[in-house]
Amino acid sequence: MIAGSQRLHSSGDAPGAPGRPEGIGGRPSGTIPAARPILVVDDDPEILAMLRDFLEGEGLAVRTAVNGAEALDVLDAVSPSLVLLDMRMPVLDGWGFAAQLGDRRASYPIVVMTAAESARRWAEEIGANGYIAKPFDVNELLQVIERHRTRDARPN
């Protein structure tokens, strides 16, 4: 079982680390699977796969995108309960994604996820609801998701 203090690493962070840790135990109290997916946006395919596998293992629906442009296309098809957004990506980065989302007059809860020390400032710059540092602490990740996703709210 992975303790709360252990972190999920992409294989880039920990050579040979599996894509999804085994034996991750119970979710925080009150965690209920969402009908609306969580949209995970990151250009690192290993991080996308690890987060998708972990979150689906926790009973959450997940959609993924490799950059902000693809994420905007996903938003044409689904209305996510939360967007987990990397900031540094090719094609359309996190700042560009947030700007285009604003141009669409749509809003979704956004949590910036980055290994950069500027995570808090970047989250504030785009008006995100929160941020989480990479590598992720599994309990912190689940708590952040519960705190920021909306179960039944529609985008504004």
VODRENSE-61516 format. One line per 10 residues: number of its first residue (from 1); their letters; for each residue x, y, z of N, C-alpha, C, O. Coordinates in steps of 0.001 Angstrom, whole numbers, plus 524288, in hexadecimal, padded with zeros to 5 digits. Layout:
% VODRENSE-61516
NUM	a	X:Y:Z:X:Y:Z:X:Y:Z:X:Y:Z ~ ...
***
This chain:
% VODRENSE-61516
1	miagsqrlhs	8034C:7FB69:80000:80000:80000:80000:80374:804D0:80000:8076A:804FD:802BA ~ 801FC:808A6:7FCFF:804FD:80D77:7FCC2:80316:81118:80101:7FE6E:8123E:80158 ~ 8069C:812DE:80431:80537:8166E:80866:8043E:81BD6:80634:805F1:81D1A:801E3 ~ 80182:81EFD:80935:80026:8243E:80788:804D7:8279E:80658:8046D:82B49:80343 ~ 80949:8267E:808B3:80DDA:829C4:807CD:810CA:8283F:802D7:8144A:82B14:80126 ~ 80F66:823C6:8007A:81208:8223F:7FBB0:80FB1:82533:7F71B:80B3C:826FF:7F74A ~ 812C3:825A7:7F30D:81121:828C4:7EE98:810D7:8257B:7E9B8:813B0:821A8:7E91B ~ 80D59:82709:7E640:80D1C:824AC:7E119:81134:8275D:7DDCA:81160:82C2A:7DD96 ~ 8147B:82460:7DB39:8188F:82680:7D7E6:817A9:824A0:7D260:815E9:8203B:7D183 ~ 818E1:82802:7CE9A:8191E:82603:7C942:81E46:82322:7C8D1:821BA:823DD:7CC15
11	sgdapgapgr	81EDB:81FE1:7C4D7:823BE:81CFB:7C45F:8284F:820AB:7C37C:82CCA:81F39:7C476 ~ 82741:82567:7C1A8:82B64:82943:7C111:82D76:82B11:7C651:831FC:82CA4:7C6C1 ~ 82A23:82AD7:7CA56:82BC4:82C70:7CF8A:82E73:82803:7D274:83206:828ED:7D58B ~ 82CBD:8233E:7D17A:82EE5:81EC6:7D434:82FA8:81A61:7D044:82BED:8179F:7CEFF ~ 83468:819B0:7CE51:83549:815AF:7CA5B:83341:81068:7CC1D:8342D:80EAF:7D082 ~ 8306B:80DD9:7C87F:82E63:808B6:7C998:82970:808B3:7CCD6:82769:80485:7CE14 ~ 82763:80D59:7CE44:8229E:80D7D:7D15D:81E10:80BAF:7CE0F:81DBB:80D15:7C979 ~ 81A8C:8089D:7D044:8160C:806D1:7CD41:81266:80B53:7CC09:8126C:80F4C:7CEBF ~ 80F4B:80AB9:7C7FD:80B97:80EC6:7C676:80761:80FAA:7CA82:80588:8140F:7CB25 ~ 805D0:80B8D:7CD46:801D1:80C19:7D14F:8035D:808E1:7D605:803F9:80420:7D5A4
21	pegiggrpsg	80400:80B73:7DA75:80556:8087A:7DF1E:800F5:804B0:7E083:7FC5A:805E7:7DFD8 ~ 8026B:80020:7E26F:7FE96:7FC3F:7E3F9:7FD3F:7FCED:7E9B4:80070:7FEC4:7ECCB ~ 7F891:7FB74:7EB10:7F709:7FB4A:7F088:7F5BD:80087:7F2E5:7F5F8:8011F:7F7A9 ~ 7F463:80457:7EFB8:7F2E2:80957:7F1FA:7EDB5:80898:7F4B8:7E9D8:8070C:7F24E ~ 7EDA1:809AB:7F99F:7E8FF:808A3:7FCC2:7E52F:80D1B:7FCBD:7E61D:8112C:7FA5A ~ 7E0EC:80C50:7FF66:7DC43:80F88:7FFC7:7DCC5:81538:7FE57:7E0D4:817B2:7FF14 ~ 7D89D:81722:7FC52:7D860:81CA4:7FAFD:7D6CC:81FC1:7FFC8:7D4D2:81D91:80395 ~ 7D7AF:824EE:7FF9A:7D617:82826:80407:7D034:827AB:804E7:7CD3F:826B8:8013B ~ 7CE8D:82852:809BB:7C900:827E4:80AD1:7C60B:82BD2:80784:7C7C2:83042:806D1 ~ 7C19E:82A27:80583:7BE6A:82D98:80252:7BF9F:82D4D:7FC8A:7BCDD:82FC3:7F976
31	tipaarpilv	7C399:82A6A:7FAE6:7C4D3:82A08:7F562:7C0C3:8269F:7F2C1:7C009:82214:7F429 ~ 7BE24:828DB:7EEF1:7BA2E:82611:7EBF8:7BBAC:82689:7E648:7BCE5:82AD3:7E47C ~ 7BB9F:82236:7E358:7BCF4:82295:7DDD6:7B999:826A6:7DB10:7B4E0:826EE:7DBEB ~ 7BC06:829C0:7D7CB:7B944:82DD3:7D4F2:7B755:82BC0:7CFBD:7BA0E:828CD:7CD17 ~ 7B29F:82D4F:7CE4B:7B09F:82BE5:7C929:7B390:82F0A:7C506:7B4B1:82D0A:7C0CC ~ 7B4CD:833F6:7C63B:7B7B4:83749:7C2A3:7BD88:8363C:7C35C:7BF66:835CE:7C7C5 ~ 7C059:835D3:7BF18:7C5E4:83462:7BF8F:7C94F:838D1:7C18C:7C7CA:83D61:7C190 ~ 7CDE3:83753:7C330:7D213:83B0A:7C456:7D557:83B43:7BF5E:7D6C4:83734:7BD39 ~ 7D684:83FE9:7BD8C:7D9CE:8409B:7B8EF:7DF62:84188:7BABE:7E078:84555:7BD7B ~ 7E2EE:83E0A:7B933:7E874:83E7A:7BA8F:7EB5C:84036:7B5AA:7EB1E:83D9C:7B1A1
41	vdddpeilam	7EE21:844A3:7B607:7F0D9:846E1:7B187:7F6A9:84727:7B2C2:7F84E:84A1D:7B62C ~ 7F9C4:8440C:7AFF5:7FF65:843E8:7B0D1:801F6:841BD:7ABEA:7FFE9:83E20:7A97E ~ 80665:843E5:7AA73:8090C:84213:7A5B3:80C62:83D3C:7A697:80E73:83B0A:7A2D8 ~ 80CF2:83B8C:7AB66:8100A:836E2:7AC92:80C6A:8321F:7AC8F:80922:83198:7B008 ~ 80CFA:82EA4:7A8AE:8096F:82A27:7A85C:809AC:82690:7AD1B:805C9:8240F:7AE6D ~ 80E2C:82649:7AFAD:80E99:822FE:7B452:80B87:8253C:7B8DE:80917:82252:7BBD1 ~ 80B9C:82A61:7B978:80887:82CDD:7BD9A:802B9:82C31:7BC74:7FFAA:82B03:7BFF8 ~ 80134:82CF3:7B783:7FBB6:82C38:7B612:7F9E3:826B1:7B75A:7F5C2:825F8:7B9B7 ~ 7FCF0:822D4:7B5CD:7FB7A:81D5D:7B6B4:7FB43:81C2A:7BC90:7F7A2:81997:7BE63 ~ 7FF1E:81E04:7BF79:7FF4B:81D05:7C513:7FA8C:81F73:7C7CE:7F805:81CED:7CB06
51	lrdflegegl	7F95E:82460:7C680:7F4E7:826EF:7C8FA:7EFC5:82466:7C75E:7EC59:82396:7CAA6 ~ 7EF32:82325:7C25D:7EA66:8209B:7C086:7E99D:81B6E:7C364:7E563:81A66:7C56F ~ 7EDA2:81837:7C38A:7ED31:8131F:7C617:7EC03:813AC:7CBEE:7E8A7:810F0:7CE04 ~ 7EEC4:81730:7CE85:7EDF3:817EF:7D41E:7E86F:819EB:7D53C:7E5B3:817C3:7D88D ~ 7E6CC:81E06:7D277:7E1AC:82057:7D37E:7DD41:81CA2:7D20D:7D95E:81C4E:7D4DE ~ 7DDC9:819D7:7CDB5:7D9CD:815FB:7CC50:7D99E:811A1:7D065:7D570:80F8E:7D191 ~ 7DE1C:81045:7D287:7DE4D:80C6B:7D6B8:7DB84:80E43:7DBA2:7D9CD:80B1A:7DED2 ~ 7DB16:81357:7DC36:7D844:815A8:7E09B:7D27B:81676:7DF55:7CF95:818AF:7E276 ~ 7D0CE:814A5:7DAB8:7CB52:81506:7D943:7C9C6:81A07:7D68C:7C520:81B24:7D605 ~ 7CD97:81D16:7D4CD:7CC71:8220D:7D236:7CCD3:82176:7CC4C:7D03F:81EB9:7CA53
61	avrtavngae	7C957:82403:7C984:7C9A0:82420:7C3D0:7CDD0:82816:7C248:7CE4F:82C33:7C4B9 ~ 7D0D2:826D3:7BE37:7D537:82A21:7BCA5:7D54B:82AB4:7B6BB:7D463:826F0:7B3E1 ~ 7D65F:82F6B:7B4EC:7D7A0:8307A:7AF74:7DD06:832FE:7AF7C:7DE72:83598:7B346 ~ 7E006:83240:7AB58:7E548:8346F:7AB22:7E60D:83792:7A628:7E359:836CC:7A242 ~ 7E9D4:83B26:7A664:7EB70:83E46:7A1E5:7F13E:83F61:7A278:7F32E:84016:7A6CF ~ 7F40D:83F88:79E05:7F9BA:84045:79E29:7FB67:845F9:79DCB:8000B:84728:79E37 ~ 7F7B5:8497C:79D04:7F8E6:84F17:79CF0:7F3CD:85220:79D6F:7EF90:84FDB:79D63 ~ 7F442:85741:79DE8:7EF9F:85A7B:79E9E:7EBE9:85A64:79A07:7E72A:85A9B:79AC9 ~ 7EDF2:85A14:7953F:7EA8D:859F0:7909E:7E737:854FC:790A4:7E287:85534:78F9B ~ 7E99F:85091:791D0:7E6AE:84BAC:79216:7E2BE:84BDF:79691:7DE71:849C6:7961D
71	aldvldavsp	7E42F:84E5D:79AD6:7E0A1:84ED9:79F49:7DBC9:851FC:79DC5:7D772:850AD:79F61 ~ 7DC83:8561E:79AB1:7D806:85931:798E5:7D479:855DC:7957B:7CFB3:85661:795BC ~ 7D6BF:85273:79249:7D395:84ED9:78F21:7D081:84B1B:79299:7CBF7:849F4:79183 ~ 7D2FC:84935:796C7:7D044:845B9:79A66:7CBA4:8488D:79CD6:7C781:8463B:79D9D ~ 7CC55:84D97:79E0F:7C819:8509E:7A079:7C36E:8513C:79CD1:7BF14:85235:79E9E ~ 7C447:850B0:797B3:7BFEB:850D4:7940A:7BC89:84BF3:79496:7B7F0:84C03:79330 ~ 7BECB:847BE:7969B:7BC06:842C9:79707:7BA12:841A0:79C8C:7B5FF:83F26:79D2A ~ 7BCE1:8435C:7A08B:7BB71:8422A:7A5F4:7BBE1:84707:7A957:7BE98:84AC4:7A803 ~ 7B92C:846E4:7ADB4:7B96A:84B11:7B193:7BBDD:848C7:7B67E:7B926:8465E:7B9A5 ~ 7C0F6:84982:7B72F:7C394:846FC:7BBA2:7C21E:8497A:7C0D7:7C078:84DFC:7C11B
81	slvlldmrmp	7C2C3:84670:7C4E5:7C1DA:8486D:7CA2A:7C693:84B7C:7CC1F:7C624:84E94:7CFC7 ~ 7CB1F:84A9B:7C9A9:7D001:84D09:7CB4E:7D3F9:84C71:7C6ED:7D3EE:84893:7C413 ~ 7D76D:85057:7C66A:7DBC6:85001:7C2BC:7E0D4:8500E:7C5E1:7E1E8:853C6:7C8BB ~ 7E3F2:84BE1:7C557:7E93D:84BC1:7C786:7ECCE:84D67:7C319:7ED3B:84AA0:7BF32 ~ 7EF66:851E6:7C3A0:7F203:8547A:7BF44:7F7D4:85545:7C02B:7F971:857F6:7C3CF ~ 7FAF2:852DF:7BCC7:80085:85408:7BC98:8010A:85962:7BA00:7FDAF:85ADC:7B6E4 ~ 80517:85C41:7BB30:805A3:86181:7B901:80951:861B1:7B458:8085A:8648F:7B09C ~ 80D7C:85EB2:7B487:81167:85ED6:7B051:8106A:85A5C:7AC88:811BD:855DC:7AD97 ~ 80E0D:85BB1:7A815:80CD7:857C8:7A412:80D99:85A48:79EB8:80CFB:85F03:79E20 ~ 80EEF:8571D:79AD9:80F3B:85926:79589:809B9:859FC:79354:805DD:85872:795C1
91	vldgwgfaaq	80967:85C53:78EE9:80496:85D6D:78BF9:80170:861AF:78EAC:800FF:865FE:78C96 ~ 7FF40:8609C:7933B:7FC6E:86487:7964D:7FD66:8634E:79C07:7FBBE:85F3F:79E01 ~ 8001B:866DE:79EAE:80182:865F9:7A421:7FCE8:86738:7A7C1:7F8A7:86893:7A5F7 ~ 7FDD3:866BD:7ACD5:7F9B9:867A6:7B0AF:7F7A7:86D34:7B0A1:7F2FA:86E08:7B165 ~ 7FB02:87101:7AFC0:7F951:87676:7AF8A:7F5C4:8774E:7AACB:7F1B5:879DB:7AB2F ~ 7F753:87527:7A65B:7F430:8759E:7A197:7EEF6:872DA:7A219:7EAF2:874DA:7A05C ~ 7EF06:86E38:7A481:7EA2E:86B54:7A56A:7E673:86EA0:7A8B5:7E1DE:86F2C:7A75B ~ 7E860:870D2:7AD05:7E515:873E9:7B082:7E2F2:878B9:7ADB1:7DE69:87A26:7AE68 ~ 7E638:87B37:7AA80:7E474:87FD5:7A798:7E01E:87E60:7A3C2:7DC2E:8811D:7A368 ~ 7E0CF:87A1F:7A0E8:7DCD0:87883:79D26:7D7DC:876AB:79FDB:7D391:87765:79DCF
101	lgdrrasypi	7D867:87455:7A45B:7D3D6:872CD:7A763:7D0C3:877B6:7A8E5:7CBF6:877C9:7A89D ~ 7D392:87BCB:7AA7E:7D10C:880C1:7ABC6:7CE6F:88336:7A709:7CA32:8856F:7A77C ~ 7D0F3:882D4:7A27A:7CE9C:884DD:79DAB:7C980:88219:79C65:7C5F5:88468:79A1A ~ 7C927:87D35:79DE1:7C45E:87A2C:79D08:7C038:87B6C:7A11F:7BBCC:87990:7A0CD ~ 7C1B1:87E93:7A4EF:7BE44:87FE1:7A95A:7BC7D:87AFA:7AC40:7B80A:87A93:7AE07 ~ 7C00F:87758:7ACA5:7BF11:87285:7AF88:7C2DA:87246:7B415:7C739:87440:7B3C4 ~ 7C12F:86FE5:7B835:7C4CC:86F21:7BC90:7C3E3:869C9:7BEF9:7BF7C:867E9:7BF72 ~ 7C81F:8677B:7C06E:7C82B:86270:7C316:7CC06:862FA:7C78C:7CFAC:86616:7C734 ~ 7CB4D:86009:7CBB3:7CF54:86012:7CFC1:7D477:85E1A:7CD5C:7D49B:85A08:7CACF ~ 7D8A2:8610F:7CE3C:7DDC6:85FA8:7CC23:7E19D:85F40:7D0A4:7E1D9:862A5:7D409
111	vvmtaaesar	7E4A3:85B00:7D09A:7E8EE:85A58:7D44A:7EDE2:859D2:7D10C:7EE6E:85635:7CDEB ~ 7F17F:85D7C:7D1D7:7F687:85D55:7CF2D:7F9CF:8590C:7D1A8:7FA05:85897:7D670 ~ 7FC61:855E8:7CE68:7FFF1:851E7:7D062:80531:852AD:7CDB4:8059C:85278:7C8EB ~ 80925:85390:7D0DF:80E51:8549C:7CEBE:81284:8535D:7D2BD:81194:85357:7D774 ~ 81725:85258:7D0BD:81BA9:85194:7D426:81E79:856BF:7D52B:8220C:856F9:7D861 ~ 81CE2:85ADB:7D279:81F71:85FEF:7D30B:81E41:86263:7D858:81A11:86197:7DA91 ~ 821FB:8655C:7DA4C:82141:86813:7DF41:81D39:86C70:7DED2:81B56:86E63:7E2CB ~ 81BE6:86DFB:7DA10:8184E:8724F:7D91C:8129B:8708D:7D8DE:80F4F:87380:7D6FD ~ 81160:86BEB:7DAAE:80C24:869BC:7DA1A:807E7:86D68:7DC2D:80402:86E61:7D986 ~ 808A7:86F64:7E0D3:804AC:872D1:7E324:803E3:877B1:7DFDA:7FF73:87932:7DEC9
121	rwaeeigang	80829:87A30:7DE39:807CF:87EF6:7DB17:8052E:87DD5:7D5E3:801DC:880D5:7D422 ~ 806A9:87982:7D36A:80453:8781E:7CE62:7FE7D:87717:7CEF7:7FB65:878B5:7CBA9 ~ 7FCFF:87471:7D31A:7F76B:87375:7D411:7F481:8789B:7D4AC:7F039:87940:7D293 ~ 7F6CF:87C41:7D786:7F45C:8815E:7D833:7F407:88453:7D305:7F01E:886E8:7D1F2 ~ 7F820:883F3:7CFD0:7F837:886AF:7CAC8:7F3AE:8851F:7C745:7F188:88869:7C480 ~ 7F233:88026:7C75A:7EE06:87E69:7C3DC:7E8BF:87E0D:7C69E:7E4E0:87C7A:7C43D ~ 7E893:87F7B:7CB91:7E3AB:87F39:7CE7B:7E20D:879B2:7CFDA:7DD68:8788F:7D060 ~ 7E5EA:8763B:7D070:7E4C6:870C9:7D1D3:7E2C8:87077:7D76C:7E3B2:873F8:7DA97 ~ 7E017:86C45:7D88E:7DDF2:86B71:7DDC1:7E1F7:8695E:7E197:7E136:869C2:7E653 ~ 7E637:8672A:7DF9D:7EA2D:86505:7E306:7EEC4:862FC:7DFE7:7EF06:8639B:7DB24
131	yiakpfdvne	7F264:8608B:7E2AB:7F703:85E4A:7E02C:7F8DE:859AD:7E366:7F7A6:8592F:7E806 ~ 7FBD9:8564E:7E0D4:7FE2E:851D6:7E37A:8038D:850E9:7E10E:80443:85157:7DC52 ~ 80742:84FA6:7E462:80CA2:84EDA:7E29D:80D7A:8494C:7E0B4:80B64:84592:7E2EA ~ 8108F:848CE:7DC93:81268:843B7:7DAC4:81788:842A5:7DD8A:81A8E:84654:7DE2E ~ 818BB:83E05:7DF33:8157B:83955:7DF26:8110B:839CD:7E314:81177:83CAA:7E6EC ~ 80CCF:836FF:7E21D:80813:83773:7E539:8081A:833EB:7E9F6:809A3:82F60:7E99D ~ 8066E:835F2:7EE54:8051E:832CD:7F2DE:7FF99:830C5:7F1CE:7FC17:833E3:7F0C2 ~ 7FEBF:82BA5:7F20C:7F9BA:8296F:7F079:7F52E:82B88:7F3B5:7F108:82CAB:7F190 ~ 7F5E4:82C0F:7F8C6:7F1A6:82E22:7FC05:7F09D:833D8:7FAC7:7EC1C:83582:7FA80 ~ 7F4CD:836DC:7FA07:7F420:83C60:7F8BA:7F164:83CF6:7F377:7EDF6:84049:7F2E4
141	llqvierhrt	7F2DB:839CB:7EFA3:7F063:83A07:7EA80:7EA8A:83902:7EAF4:7E76B:83BF1:7E8C5 ~ 7E906:834F2:7EDB7:7E377:833BC:7EE51:7E098:83805:7F151:7DC1E:83940:7F012 ~ 7E31D:83A4A:7F53F:7E0B0:83E92:7F82C:7DFF3:84364:7F4C4:7DBE6:845F8:7F50A ~ 7E3D5:8449B:7F192:7E36F:84919:7EE09:7DEFB:84841:7EA27:7DBF8:84BD8:7E912 ~ 7DE97:8438C:7E818:7DA69:8425F:7E469:7D51F:8430D:7E70D:7D1AB:84597:7E4DF ~ 7D46E:840DE:7EBA3:7CF6C:84157:7EE6C:7CE2A:84703:7EFB7:7C9A7:848A4:7EF60 ~ 7D213:849F9:7F12B:7D135:84F5E:7F2BB:7CF86:852C5:7EE2B:7CC74:85667:7EEE1 ~ 7D17D:851A7:7E97A:7D0B5:8553F:7E521:7CCEA:85383:7E0EB:7CB09:856C3:7DDEA ~ 7CBC1:84E8C:7E0A0:7C820:84D02:7DC74:7C28A:84E1E:7DE26:7C150:84E4E:7E2CC ~ 7BF3E:84ED5:7DA4F:7B9B7:84FA1:7DB67:7B6CE:84AFF:7D930:7B7C2:84965:7D4C1
151	rdarpn	7B34F:848DD:7DC35:7B08C:8442E:7DA85:7AC69:8454B:7D662:7AC31:8428D:7D270 ~ 7A938:84923:7D72A:7A4C5:849ED:7D3AF:7A4A9:84F4D:7D12E:7A12A:8506B:7CE12 ~ 7A868:852A9:7D275:7A850:857F5:7D053:7A97D:857F1:7CA87:7AC86:854B9:7C8A5 ~ 7A72D:85B67:7C7D0:7A817:85C12:7C237:7AC4D:86045:7C183:7ACED:8639C:7C4EB ~ 7AF32:86029:7BD2B:7B2FB:86450:7BC42:7B036:86982:7BBB3:7ABC1:869BA:7B9E6 ~ 7B2DA:86DBC:7BD40:7B090:872F9:7BCDC:7B17A:87537:7B786:7AFD7:8799B:7B670
***
